[in-house]
Amino acid sequence: MRLKLQRWLPKTLSGRMTLILVAGLLAAQAAGLVWHLNERANLMAAGHVHAGMPQMDALPLRFIVHVALTLVALIVAALVAVRWATRPLQQLAQAANAFAHDLDAPPLPESGPEEVRQAAEAFNFMQQRLRGLVVERGRALAAVSHDLRTPLTRMRLRAELVEDPALQAKLDADIDSMQAMVDGVLSYLRGLEDTEPVQAINMEALLSSIVDDQHALGHRVTLVERSAGQPAPAALHGKLSVLRRAVINLVDNAVTYGQSAAVHIHDEPGVIQVVVDDDGPGIPPPDLQRVTEPFVRLDAARALASGGVGMGLAIVRDAAAFHGGSLRLENRPAGGLRAVLALPRR
């Protein structure tokens, strides 16, 4: 019963407040009507009203007009008052959404009633603290990047002085592994904190350039062209470098763990999906969600010799979340893995 009631309730706070006010007004008018009818009945019993007059006809036109005008006036006043009362909540939601996509989003105006000012002050303080933390993390990443890469470079130079070829090869392999770990961790921690502006992106052109780069490396990657007569997908607004890095990670995974990869776009009115298929071993169903976490590697399905540290899919997941989308992994019936990067157009 409660679920059925929730289905018929308005979705917004302003709609629910308006419904409560209108329902209360109708109840008050109904009570006034009943009271008036009872009063007319008492007057008729006392002989002040002709007994043959029907009860509803005894209602004066002035009373009906008064009820109608009162109802209209109060509904209009309720709509204006509710809109005014809920506007700060809408501004807060818009500011939170803007801050989630842009660290330099402007703060909320600290004006209005006391409760609204307190909420705006708390949000602006939180925004300032988070922006400061991100800036400090960027500085720390720059320092860590320099401090880690420098000794690795020295180790690589010193390894060249080793006369034993077998020992030199082992040292180079260890240095390469450490270099891959450092690059992967820094790339993940750097995340989406860059200041690149959001722009309109031609996803077909982006995928075409990525596939051309893969061909230059000798990888078997194909871009599935859209069918004849099918319109080109509209531009998607986002950060170009972030989306490019996400798609490259998906294609690299497909090429690393399979013999070939196929990339295509599934365009819908509200969302655009970048689909990457491979013919590799796939992923056990219980691990399809876990594999997108940082530092998670599935050695049974993904060979350890690939050289990764388990950051690729985590970066893709964060890039999708930044654009309001999602990353979905599923095993193909014919074998292999399908990665779907869903990006809403809003």
N, C-alpha and C positions, 0 to 999 in steps of 0.2 A: 504493500500500500504506500509505504514511504517512497519507494523508488518511482512509482507512478506519479506521486505528487511532485517529486523532484523533476520529472520529465516535463511537467507543465509549467514549472516556475521559470521566470525570466533568468537568463544567464548572467546578466550584469547586476552589480549592486544598485545602480540607479533604477533599473527596472523593478527590482524587488522592493525597494523603498517606495516607489510610486505605487506598486500594487498594494502595499500595506496601507498607505494613506488613502487610496481610493476605496479599498474595502472598508476601512474605518468610517469614511465619509458616507458610503452607501448604508452602512449599519445605522449611523446616526440619523440619516434621512428616513430610513425605514421605521426607526423608533418614533421619529416625529410624526410620520404618517399614521402609525397605529394610535399614537396619543390623540391626534386630531380626529380620527374616526371614532374613538371612544368618547371624546368630548361631544361630537355631533350626535352620537347615540344618546348621551345623557340629556342633551338639549331636546331631542325628539321625545324622550320619555317624559320630560317636563312640559311638553306641549309647546315649546318655543319654535319648533320646526314642524311643518305639515307632515303628518304621518304617512301620507301617500307618496312622499318624495323618495325616490330610490337613494340608497345610502351613498353610492358613488357620485350621483348627480348632486348630492349635497355639498361636495367639495367645491369650493369657490375657485374660479379660474386664477385668481390672484395667488392662491396657495400653490397651485401647480407651476405657475411661472416662477414663483419664488424658489421652489425646489430645483427647477431646471437651471436657473441662473446661478444659484449657489453651487450646484454640482459642477457646472462648467468653470466657474471662477476658481473654485478650490482645486480642481484638477490641473488647471493652468498654473496656479501658484505652486502646487506640489511638484510639477515637472520642473519649474524654474528653480525651486529650492533644492530639489534633489540633484539637479545638474550642478548647481553651485557648490553643494556639499561634497559631491564625489569628484569634482574636477581635480583637486589636489592629489587624489589617489591615482587618477589617470596620468597626471604629470610625473608622479613618482615612478609609475610603471614604465613610462616612456624614457625617463632619465636612466633607470636601471638597465633597460634594454640598450640604450645608446652607449652607456658605459661598458657594457659587456662586449661591444664591438669596437669601441674607440676609447683608449685610456685618456685621451685629451678632450673628452666630451665636456661641455660647459656644466658648471654646477647648477643645482636647483636654486631658484630665487627664494630667499628666506623671508617670506611675507605671508600675510593672511592671519587666520586665528592662531592662538597659542599652540594648539596641538599640531597644526600644519607647520608652523615655524620650527617646532621641536623635531618633527620628522625630517624636515629639509636640512636642518643643522646636523642631525645624526647621519643622514645620507652623505652630505658633503664632507663630513669628517671621515667617514669610511672611505669615500672616493679618494680623498687626499692621502690617507694612510696606504691604501692599496697601490696608488700611483707611486708613492715613495718606495714601497717595497719592491715594485717591479724595476724601478730605476736602480736601486741598490743591487738587485739580483743581476741586472745587466752588467754593472761594473764588476761584480764578483765573477761573472762568466768570462768577461774579457781578461781578468787577471788569471783565472784558472786556465783559460785557453793558452795564454802565453806561457805560464809556468809549466804546463804539461807538455806542450809541443817542443819547447826548447830542450829539455833533457832527452826526449825521444830522438830529436835530430842528432844530438851528440852521441847517443848510443848507436845510431845507424852509421855515423861516420867512424866510430871506433870499431864497429863490427867489420868494416871493410879492411881493417888491419889484421884481422885474424887470418892466419895462414891455412888453418885446417878448413877445407871446403865444406865438409859435413857440418862442423860446428858453426861455421859462418851461415850456412843455410838455416840451421835451427834458430840462431840468434835473429836473423832477418824475419823468420816466420813469427817469432815471439814479438818482435817490434811491430810488425804489420798488424798482429792481433791487438796489441795495445793501442796502436794508432786508430784502428777501426772502433775500438771501444770508446776512446776519447771523443772521436768525431761523432759517434752515435749519441753519446750522453749529452754532449754540448748541443747538438742539433735539437734534441728533445727538450732540454732545459731552455734553450733559446726560444723555442715554441713560436708564439704569435705576438711577441712583444715588439716587433718591428713597427716602424711608423709609416709603412707603406699605405697610401690612400686606397680606399675602395674604388673600384672602377668597373666599367662594363667589359666583360670578357667574352670573347668568341670561343666557346668551348671546342667547336670543331677544329678551329685553327690551332688551339692549344694542344689538342690530342694529336693532330697531324704532325706538329713540330716534335713532340715527344717520340712518336713512332719513327720519324726520320732519324732522330738521334740514336734510337735503338738499332735501326738498320745500319747506321755507320759503325756501330760496335759489333756488328755481325750477329745480332740477335734476331730470332724469328718472331717478330711481332707484326700483327696485321691490324689495320684499322678498318672495321666493317663500315662500308659506305651506306648512307641512307638510300632507301628505294627511290626509284624515279618518280617524280611528282610530289614527293614528300617535302614539305617546306623545311628550310634550315631552322634549327632551334634558335630562339631569341637569345640575346646576350644575357649573361648571368652577372650580377653585381657581386664582387668579392675582391679579395686580395690575390693578385696574379701569382706572386711568388709562393704563397701558401698553397694554393690549389695545384700549382705546377709540382711542388715538392710532394704533395699527397699522391698525385697520379703517378709520378715517377716511382715512388715507393711501391705502389701497387704493381706497376709493370715490372719493376726489378724483382719483386717477390715471385711474380708469375714466371719470369724467365729463369730465375735461380732454381726454383723447385719443380719446374716443368720444362719440357722441350720447346714449347712455343706458347704464345699468348695472343689472345684476340681482344681488341678493345672496341667498344661501340657505345653510342649514346642512345638512351631511351628517354625521349622527350615527352613530357606531359604538361598540361596547362599550369599546374601549380608547382611542379618539381622537375628537375632534370637529373637523370641518373647516369653516372659513368660506370659502365660494367666492364670488368676485366676478368676474362676466363683463362684458365691454364689447364694443362693436361697432366699435372703432377699427382702426387699421392693423396691430396686432400688433407683434411683435418678431422680427427675423431669428433663426432657431434658434441660430446660433453665439453670439449675444449674450444668450441667456436667463439665463445664469448671471452674466455680467459686469455686467449692468444693476443687480444688487443691491448692487454695490460703491459706496462713497461717491463722490460727485462725478462719477459716470458718467452721461452723457446721450447718447442716440441720436437725433441731430437728424434723421436720415433718416426715422425712424419716429415720433418724438415732437417736435412743433413747438417751436422755440425760443421762440416767443411765449408759451408757457405760463407762463413766469416762474419756474420752479423751478430748483434748483441741483443736482439729482441726489441728494437726501438721503432722499426719501420711502421708497423701497423698502429702502434700507439700514436705516432705523429699523424698518421692519416685520420685516426679517430678524433684527435684534438682539432685537426683542421676542419673536419666535418662539423664538429660541435660549434666551432667558432662561427661558421656560416649558417648555423641553425639546422644543420642536417644530421646525418647519421651514416655509420659504416656497418654494412651487413655482410656477413660471410656465410656461405652455404656450399655444401658439396653438390656437385653436378651429378645428375643420374648417370651420365655417360662416363663419369670419372673426371677427377680434377676438382679444382676449387673455383668458385665464382665470388668475386668481391664487388659489391655494389656500393658506390659512393653516391648517396642521395642528397641533393642540394636544393632546398626550396628557393623559389624565385623572389619571395618577399624580402 
